[in-house]
Amino acid sequence: MDIKEIRKLSSADLKKKIIETKEELFTKRMQQANGTLEHPTELKTLRKNVAKMKTILRERELEEANK
């Protein structure tokens, strides 16, 4: 997910997307533990996407606090 796409989402949508991505990450971790994960780099990508989304949420929180 691109940072521009993330910034277009509303805060509520962003929170939902974080939850969905964390669930997907959990599923991928279970697949890795079972040895059925085909692309291990997906874990890294999902973790980075969650971090990007949390960063955008935090930026929005700080903007609201400074107003």
N, C-alpha and C positions, 0 to 999 in steps of 0.2 A: 504494500500500500504506500502510495506516494504522499509526501507531506502536504502537498497542495490539496489532495483529496481529503486528508484528515482535517485540514483547516476549514473545509467547506461544511463539514458535519456540525450539527448543533451539539451542545453539551450533553443533552439527554441521549442523542444518537451515539455520541462518542462513548458514553458510559456503557451503553448496550454493546457496542462493538468491542470494548475492552473485555467485557464478560464473555462474549462469544469467542474471542481470540484466546482467552485464558483456558476456556473449555477445550478448544481445539489443541492448544499446547499440551494440556493434560492427556488428551487422547494420543497425541504423537509420542509423549513420554512413555505411555503404557505400551505403545507399539514398539518403541525402541527397547524397552525392557524385555518384551517377548521376542525380539529379533525379527519383527515383521516390518519395520520402518524401512522404506525404500530409499528415501532421500534424507539423510541425517541433517543436512544443512537447513531443512525446514524449521528445526527447533530454534536455530540462531535467528532466522528471519522472523519467526513469530515473537520471540523475546524482544527483538528490536522494535517490532511494530507496537507491542504493548508499551514499551518505553516511550516511543514517539507520541502515542496517544495520551499517556499520562502527563507528558511534558506539556502538550498543548492544553490539557485541562488545567494544569497548574498555572500556566501563563494567563489563562482566562480568569482564574481565581484572583491572581495578583492584580490584574487590570481592574477587576471589580472592587478590590480592596483600596486601590489608589484613587478611585473616583470620588 
